[in-house]
Amino acid sequence: MATETLNGQQRTTEEKGKITYTQYGFRSAQKSQSNPEGIDGYLNNVYDKFLEEQKLDAQGLKDRISKLRAELQQEKTKKNDANAEISSNKSHKEDKEKQIVELELEKIDIKNGEGEIGDTSSFIIGAFITLLLTMYLFVFYSSSGYSAFYGIKQGSLGFINPNVFSDAMNKGGGVIALIILFPVIFLAMGFYIHVSIENNKKLKLENKPSQYGIITSLLLVTLIADVFIGYKISQGVHTNEFNSGLTDETWKFSMIFSDINFYLVLVLGFVVYVVWGFLLNFVLSHTYLKTESEKVKLMIENINNKITEKRKELSDIISKIHKFESDIITSESKIQEKERDIIGYENGVIPINISSLKGSVGEFMGGWQNYTNGNFYNEDALRLNNDAIKAQNLWLTHKIENLNSEN
């Protein structure tokens, strides 16, 4: 009867195929009746068989060395690429550090009073125009308001009354107070538009949605008020024209849509009011009007935001450098390992893959434990298997230490 061996251990070929490590473990336990004291010898046989399996024929050896050389070149390329990336990122790192230093110095200069406060010429021009428009709107709403409340003066065909104050004085102090305070309503609403715009700027900085409800409401109220004023003035002017014989038609509501006075009130009132409101916001929000501490605070806050952004970019660059440095260490380890394997194969020394060796030993121990569990009582099987595992761990530790010292 033909036999097959695993390093001197015979078995019949009743079962086809080569004996496995698991089968050898089972038969070894059977032969020794699971005595852990003899396990070292069996494990030595496993190791010899493992070495035998690692041997290659001439072509296989040539292919293995060729593959290792290709992998070696690939790792060297990775290492060179990582070195190039480190060099590039270090250059970027120096640039970012320089930019941060420059921003810090700029912040010091601002604290020492060398900061810019913006374009003062545009502020002066805007402030001058806003002042004139304020005076214009005061006169416009005083005159148009008086005409809307008390009618167009008899004989007058226009709604801008140059003698509005003298006429008001004849009607008493209440009328004088009205024509002075009536324009203040519109000026106050214009100022509140400025406040709303500034609040929206703060909301934007806080990444919150803007709120345009108040601004829209104020503009709508102003437009409605101007429409009412325009209607009353158009009606009064038409009535004076009728009384003067310039027209024979009495006033009708539909006439409002073709009356030029109505549209003049809207253009000279509402449109100018809107322009004045946004000019007022430009002037009042200009840095020229801010106190020195507010200006400095604003500019320093802007620089701090830039510094925070640069520091984040710097942190990302440093993280990349550390990653590439780690990649280089890994590549160097693999390069050394592959160079050692190539030398070993070229000189007939088989490189030992520790993980594969552990796997083979594990298969052997699986067969050993299967026999023990099936042929001994629970407590005895547990004790024998534990002792076998201890002996196997001790043997494997010594074997790996010897391999490392040999390499």
KOLGU-366012 format. One record per residue (C-alpha): residue number from 1; chain; x, y, z. Coordinates in steps of 0.25 Angstrom, whole numbers, plus 5000, padded with zeros to 4 digits. Each point is the difference from the previous one (the first is absolute). Example, Ala and Ser with C-alpha at 12.3 -4.5 7.8 and 13.67 -1.06 7.14 Angstrom:
<recs>
[1; A; [5049; 4982; 5031]]
[2; A; [5006; 5014; 4998]]
</recs>
This chain:
<recs>
[1; A; [5000; 5000; 5000]]
[2; A; [5005; 5014; 4996]]
[3; A; [5003; 5010; 5011]]
[4; A; [5002; 5015; 5001]]
[5; A; [5008; 5007; 5011]]
[6; A; [5000; 5014; 5007]]
[7; A; [5015; 5000; 5004]]
[8; A; [5001; 4986; 5004]]
[9; A; [4986; 4998; 5005]]
[10; A; [4993; 4989; 4991]]
[11; A; [4986; 4998; 4996]]
[12; A; [4993; 4992; 4990]]
[13; A; [4995; 5005; 4987]]
[14; A; [4986; 4995; 5002]]
[15; A; [4996; 5015; 5000]]
[16; A; [5004; 5007; 4987]]
[17; A; [5008; 5012; 5001]]
[18; A; [5011; 5006; 5008]]
[19; A; [4999; 4999; 5015]]
[20; A; [4996; 5014; 5006]]
[21; A; [5006; 5006; 5013]]
[22; A; [4986; 4998; 5006]]
[23; A; [5000; 4985; 4997]]
[24; A; [5015; 4999; 5005]]
[25; A; [4996; 5007; 5013]]
[26; A; [4988; 4990; 5002]]
[27; A; [5009; 4988; 4997]]
[28; A; [5012; 5006; 5009]]
[29; A; [4990; 5001; 5012]]
[30; A; [4995; 4986; 4997]]
[31; A; [5014; 4995; 5000]]
[32; A; [5004; 5007; 5013]]
[33; A; [4986; 4999; 5007]]
[34; A; [5000; 5015; 5000]]
[35; A; [5012; 5001; 5009]]
[36; A; [5005; 5014; 4999]]
[37; A; [5014; 4997; 5004]]
[38; A; [5003; 4994; 4986]]
[39; A; [4994; 5012; 4992]]
[40; A; [5013; 5007; 4998]]
[41; A; [5005; 4988; 4991]]
[42; A; [4987; 5000; 4992]]
[43; A; [5001; 5016; 4998]]
[44; A; [5014; 4998; 4995]]
[45; A; [4995; 4991; 4990]]
[46; A; [4989; 5010; 4996]]
[47; A; [5011; 5011; 4999]]
[48; A; [5009; 4991; 4991]]
[49; A; [4988; 4997; 4991]]
[50; A; [4997; 5015; 5000]]
[51; A; [5014; 5003; 4995]]
[52; A; [4998; 4989; 4989]]
[53; A; [4988; 5006; 4995]]
[54; A; [5007; 5014; 4999]]
[55; A; [5010; 4994; 4990]]
[56; A; [4999; 5004; 4985]]
[57; A; [5005; 4994; 4988]]
[58; A; [5010; 5008; 4991]]
[59; A; [4989; 5007; 4992]]
[60; A; [4991; 5002; 5013]]
[61; A; [5012; 5006; 5007]]
[62; A; [5003; 5009; 4988]]
[63; A; [4986; 5005; 4999]]
[64; A; [4999; 5003; 5015]]
[65; A; [5013; 5008; 5000]]
[66; A; [4995; 5008; 4988]]
[67; A; [4987; 5003; 5007]]
[68; A; [5007; 5004; 5013]]
[69; A; [5009; 5009; 4991]]
[70; A; [4988; 5007; 4994]]
[71; A; [4993; 5002; 5014]]
[72; A; [5014; 5005; 5005]]
[73; A; [5000; 5010; 4988]]
[74; A; [4985; 5004; 5003]]
[75; A; [5003; 5003; 5015]]
[76; A; [5013; 5008; 4996]]
[77; A; [4991; 5008; 4991]]
[78; A; [4990; 5002; 5011]]
[79; A; [5011; 5005; 5009]]
[80; A; [5005; 5010; 4990]]
[81; A; [4986; 5005; 4997]]
[82; A; [4998; 5002; 5015]]
[83; A; [5014; 5007; 5001]]
[84; A; [4996; 5010; 4989]]
[85; A; [4986; 5003; 5006]]
[86; A; [5007; 5003; 5014]]
[87; A; [5009; 5009; 4993]]
[88; A; [4989; 5007; 4993]]
[89; A; [4991; 5001; 5012]]
[90; A; [5012; 5005; 5009]]
[91; A; [5001; 5012; 4990]]
[92; A; [4985; 5003; 5001]]
[93; A; [5002; 4999; 5015]]
[94; A; [5010; 5010; 5001]]
[95; A; [4992; 5009; 4991]]
[96; A; [4988; 4999; 5009]]
[97; A; [5008; 5002; 5012]]
[98; A; [5006; 5013; 4994]]
[99; A; [4986; 5005; 4996]]
[100; A; [4995; 4998; 5015]]
[101; A; [5012; 5007; 5005]]
[102; A; [4997; 5012; 4990]]
[103; A; [4985; 5000; 5005]]
[104; A; [5004; 5000; 5014]]
[105; A; [5010; 5012; 4998]]
[106; A; [4988; 5007; 4992]]
[107; A; [4992; 4998; 5012]]
[108; A; [5010; 5007; 5009]]
[109; A; [5001; 5011; 4990]]
[110; A; [4985; 5002; 5001]]
[111; A; [5000; 5000; 5015]]
[112; A; [5011; 5011; 5000]]
[113; A; [4992; 5009; 4991]]
[114; A; [5004; 4997; 4986]]
[115; A; [4987; 4994; 4995]]
[116; A; [4993; 5005; 4988]]
[117; A; [4986; 5005; 5002]]
[118; A; [4994; 4999; 4986]]
[119; A; [4998; 5010; 4989]]
[120; A; [4997; 5014; 5007]]
[121; A; [4997; 5007; 4986]]
[122; A; [4987; 4991; 4997]]
[123; A; [4996; 5002; 5015]]
[124; A; [5001; 5016; 4999]]
[125; A; [4992; 5000; 4986]]
[126; A; [4990; 4990; 5005]]
[127; A; [4998; 5008; 5013]]
[128; A; [4998; 5013; 4992]]
[129; A; [4990; 4994; 4991]]
[130; A; [4992; 4994; 5012]]
[131; A; [5000; 5013; 5007]]
[132; A; [4994; 5007; 4988]]
[133; A; [4990; 4989; 4997]]
[134; A; [4996; 5001; 5015]]
[135; A; [4997; 5014; 4999]]
[136; A; [4993; 4998; 4987]]
[137; A; [4991; 4989; 5006]]
[138; A; [4997; 5009; 5012]]
[139; A; [4995; 5011; 4991]]
[140; A; [4993; 4990; 4990]]
[141; A; [4992; 4993; 5011]]
[142; A; [4997; 5013; 5008]]
[143; A; [4994; 5007; 4987]]
[144; A; [4993; 4987; 4994]]
[145; A; [4995; 4996; 5014]]
[146; A; [4994; 5014; 5002]]
[147; A; [4994; 5000; 4987]]
[148; A; [4994; 4986; 5002]]
[149; A; [4994; 5004; 5014]]
[150; A; [4996; 5014; 4997]]
[151; A; [4998; 5000; 4985]]
[152; A; [5007; 5008; 4989]]
[153; A; [5000; 5015; 5002]]
[154; A; [4989; 5007; 4992]]
[155; A; [5006; 5005; 4987]]
[156; A; [5012; 4991; 5000]]
[157; A; [5002; 4989; 4990]]
[158; A; [5012; 4993; 5006]]
[159; A; [5001; 4992; 5013]]
[160; A; [5014; 5005; 5005]]
[161; A; [4996; 5012; 5008]]
[162; A; [5012; 5009; 5003]]
[163; A; [4992; 5008; 5011]]
[164; A; [4996; 4988; 5007]]
[165; A; [5006; 5004; 5014]]
[166; A; [4994; 5014; 4999]]
[167; A; [4986; 4994; 4996]]
[168; A; [5001; 4990; 5011]]
[169; A; [5003; 5012; 5010]]
[170; A; [4987; 5006; 4996]]
[171; A; [4993; 4987; 5004]]
[172; A; [5006; 4998; 5014]]
[173; A; [5011; 4992; 5007]]
[174; A; [4994; 4987; 4998]]
[175; A; [5001; 5001; 4985]]
[176; A; [5015; 5005; 5001]]
[177; A; [5003; 4988; 5009]]
[178; A; [4993; 4991; 4990]]
[179; A; [5008; 5005; 4988]]
[180; A; [5013; 4999; 5008]]
[181; A; [4998; 4986; 5006]]
[182; A; [4993; 4994; 4988]]
[183; A; [5013; 4998; 4992]]
[184; A; [5007; 4994; 5012]]
[185; A; [4991; 4988; 4998]]
[186; A; [5006; 4997; 4987]]
[187; A; [5014; 5003; 5005]]
[188; A; [4998; 4991; 5012]]
[189; A; [4996; 4988; 4991]]
[190; A; [5012; 5003; 4991]]
[191; A; [5009; 4999; 5012]]
[192; A; [4993; 4987; 5004]]
[193; A; [5003; 4994; 4986]]
[194; A; [5015; 5003; 5003]]
[195; A; [4999; 4993; 5013]]
[196; A; [4993; 4988; 4993]]
[197; A; [5011; 4999; 4990]]
[198; A; [5011; 5000; 5011]]
[199; A; [4992; 4989; 5007]]
[200; A; [5000; 4992; 4987]]
[201; A; [5015; 5001; 4999]]
[202; A; [5002; 4995; 5014]]
[203; A; [4991; 4988; 4996]]
[204; A; [5008; 4997; 4988]]
[205; A; [5013; 5000; 5008]]
[206; A; [4993; 4990; 5010]]
[207; A; [4996; 4991; 4988]]
[208; A; [4985; 5003; 5003]]
[209; A; [4989; 5003; 4989]]
[210; A; [4998; 5015; 4997]]
[211; A; [4987; 5007; 5004]]
[212; A; [4994; 5009; 4990]]
[213; A; [4986; 5001; 5006]]
[214; A; [5002; 5013; 5008]]
[215; A; [5007; 5007; 4988]]
[216; A; [4989; 4996; 4990]]
[217; A; [4989; 5004; 5010]]
[218; A; [5007; 5014; 5002]]
[219; A; [5001; 5002; 4985]]
[220; A; [4986; 4996; 4998]]
[221; A; [4994; 5009; 5011]]
[222; A; [5008; 5012; 4994]]
[223; A; [4995; 4996; 4986]]
[224; A; [4985; 5000; 5005]]
[225; A; [5002; 5013; 5007]]
[226; A; [5006; 5006; 4987]]
[227; A; [4988; 4995; 4992]]
[228; A; [4990; 5006; 5010]]
[229; A; [5008; 5013; 5000]]
[230; A; [5001; 5000; 4984]]
[231; A; [4985; 4997; 4999]]
[232; A; [4996; 5012; 5009]]
[233; A; [5009; 5009; 4993]]
[234; A; [4996; 4996; 4986]]
[235; A; [4985; 5002; 5005]]
[236; A; [5003; 5014; 5006]]
[237; A; [5008; 5005; 4987]]
[238; A; [4989; 4995; 4991]]
[239; A; [4990; 5007; 5009]]
[240; A; [5007; 5013; 4999]]
[241; A; [5001; 4999; 4985]]
[242; A; [4985; 4997; 4999]]
[243; A; [4997; 5013; 5009]]
[244; A; [5010; 5008; 4991]]
[245; A; [4992; 4995; 4988]]
[246; A; [5012; 4993; 4994]]
[247; A; [4992; 4987; 4999]]
[248; A; [4985; 4997; 5000]]
[249; A; [5001; 4986; 5005]]
[250; A; [4997; 4997; 5015]]
[251; A; [5010; 4991; 5007]]
[252; A; [4998; 4985; 4998]]
[253; A; [5009; 4989; 5007]]
[254; A; [5004; 4994; 4986]]
[255; A; [5007; 5013; 4997]]
[256; A; [5011; 4996; 5010]]
[257; A; [5006; 4991; 4990]]
[258; A; [5003; 5011; 4989]]
[259; A; [5003; 5011; 5010]]
[260; A; [5015; 5004; 4999]]
[261; A; [4999; 5006; 5014]]
[262; A; [4997; 4987; 5006]]
[263; A; [5013; 4993; 4994]]
[264; A; [5008; 5012; 5003]]
[265; A; [4997; 4998; 5015]]
[266; A; [5004; 4985; 4999]]
[267; A; [5013; 5004; 4992]]
[268; A; [5004; 5012; 5008]]
[269; A; [4995; 4993; 5013]]
[270; A; [5001; 4985; 5001]]
[271; A; [5012; 4998; 4990]]
[272; A; [5008; 5011; 5006]]
[273; A; [4997; 4994; 5014]]
[274; A; [5005; 4986; 4996]]
[275; A; [5013; 5006; 4994]]
[276; A; [5002; 5009; 5013]]
[277; A; [4997; 4987; 5009]]
[278; A; [5011; 4992; 4994]]
[279; A; [5010; 5012; 4999]]
[280; A; [4997; 5002; 5015]]
[281; A; [5004; 4986; 5003]]
[282; A; [5013; 5002; 4992]]
[283; A; [5003; 5012; 5008]]
[284; A; [4996; 4995; 5014]]
[285; A; [5007; 4986; 4998]]
[286; A; [5013; 5006; 4994]]
[287; A; [5013; 4997; 5008]]
[288; A; [5003; 5015; 5001]]
[289; A; [4988; 5002; 5010]]
[290; A; [5004; 4989; 5009]]
[291; A; [5008; 5002; 5012]]
[292; A; [5015; 4997; 5000]]
[293; A; [4998; 4987; 5009]]
[294; A; [4989; 4995; 4990]]
[295; A; [5008; 5002; 4988]]
[296; A; [5012; 4993; 5006]]
[297; A; [4991; 4989; 5005]]
[298; A; [4994; 4998; 4986]]
[299; A; [5013; 5000; 4993]]
[300; A; [5006; 4990; 5010]]
[301; A; [4988; 4991; 4999]]
[302; A; [5002; 5000; 4985]]
[303; A; [5015; 4996; 5002]]
[304; A; [4997; 4990; 5011]]
[305; A; [4991; 4993; 4990]]
[306; A; [5011; 5000; 4990]]
[307; A; [5010; 4994; 5010]]
[308; A; [4990; 4989; 5004]]
[309; A; [4998; 4996; 4985]]
[310; A; [5015; 5000; 4998]]
[311; A; [5003; 4992; 5013]]
[312; A; [4989; 4989; 4995]]
[313; A; [5008; 5000; 4987]]
[314; A; [5013; 4998; 5007]]
[315; A; [4994; 4989; 5009]]
[316; A; [4995; 4993; 4987]]
[317; A; [5014; 5001; 4994]]
[318; A; [5007; 4995; 5013]]
[319; A; [4990; 4988; 5000]]
[320; A; [5004; 4996; 4986]]
[321; A; [5015; 5001; 5003]]
[322; A; [4998; 4991; 5012]]
[323; A; [4992; 4990; 4991]]
[324; A; [5011; 5000; 4990]]
[325; A; [5011; 4998; 5010]]
[326; A; [4992; 4988; 5006]]
[327; A; [4999; 4995; 4985]]
[328; A; [5015; 5001; 4999]]
[329; A; [5002; 4992; 5012]]
[330; A; [4991; 4989; 4995]]
[331; A; [5006; 5000; 4987]]
[332; A; [5014; 4999; 5006]]
[333; A; [4996; 4988; 5008]]
[334; A; [4994; 4993; 4988]]
[335; A; [5013; 5003; 4992]]
[336; A; [5009; 4994; 5010]]
[337; A; [4991; 4988; 5001]]
[338; A; [4999; 4998; 4985]]
[339; A; [5015; 5002; 4998]]
[340; A; [5003; 4989; 5011]]
[341; A; [4990; 4991; 4994]]
[342; A; [5007; 5002; 4986]]
[343; A; [5014; 4997; 5006]]
[344; A; [4994; 4988; 5007]]
[345; A; [4994; 4994; 4988]]
[346; A; [5013; 5003; 4992]]
[347; A; [5008; 4993; 5010]]
[348; A; [4991; 4988; 5002]]
[349; A; [4995; 5005; 5014]]
[350; A; [4985; 4999; 5000]]
[351; A; [4993; 5012; 5007]]
[352; A; [4991; 4996; 5010]]
[353; A; [4986; 5006; 5000]]
[354; A; [4996; 5001; 5015]]
[355; A; [4986; 5001; 4998]]
[356; A; [4999; 4988; 4990]]
[357; A; [5008; 4992; 5011]]
[358; A; [4990; 5003; 5010]]
[359; A; [4989; 4996; 4991]]
[360; A; [5007; 4987; 4998]]
[361; A; [5002; 4997; 5015]]
[362; A; [4985; 5005; 5002]]
[363; A; [4995; 4989; 4991]]
[364; A; [5009; 4989; 5007]]
[365; A; [4994; 5004; 5013]]
[366; A; [4986; 5000; 4995]]
[367; A; [5002; 4985; 4996]]
[368; A; [5007; 4997; 5014]]
[369; A; [4988; 5006; 5007]]
[370; A; [4990; 4993; 4992]]
[371; A; [5006; 4987; 5004]]
[372; A; [5001; 5004; 5014]]
[373; A; [4986; 5005; 5001]]
[374; A; [4994; 4987; 4994]]
[375; A; [5008; 4990; 5008]]
[376; A; [5001; 5006; 5014]]
[377; A; [4989; 5004; 5011]]
[378; A; [4997; 5015; 5000]]
[379; A; [5009; 5004; 5012]]
[380; A; [5012; 4991; 4995]]
[381; A; [4998; 5005; 4986]]
[382; A; [5001; 5015; 5005]]
[383; A; [5012; 4997; 5008]]
[384; A; [5007; 4993; 4989]]
[385; A; [4997; 5011; 4990]]
[386; A; [5004; 5011; 5009]]
[387; A; [5013; 4994; 5003]]
[388; A; [5002; 4997; 4985]]
[389; A; [4997; 5015; 4997]]
[390; A; [5010; 5004; 5010]]
[391; A; [5011; 4991; 4994]]
[392; A; [4997; 5005; 4986]]
[393; A; [5000; 5015; 5004]]
[394; A; [5014; 4997; 5007]]
[395; A; [5005; 4993; 4987]]
[396; A; [4995; 5011; 4991]]
[397; A; [5006; 5011; 5008]]
[398; A; [5014; 4993; 5000]]
[399; A; [4999; 4998; 4985]]
[400; A; [4997; 5014; 4997]]
[401; A; [5011; 5005; 5009]]
[402; A; [5010; 4991; 4993]]
[403; A; [4995; 5004; 4986]]
[404; A; [5002; 5015; 5004]]
[405; A; [5014; 4998; 5006]]
[406; A; [5004; 4992; 4987]]
[407; A; [4995; 5012; 4991]]
</recs>
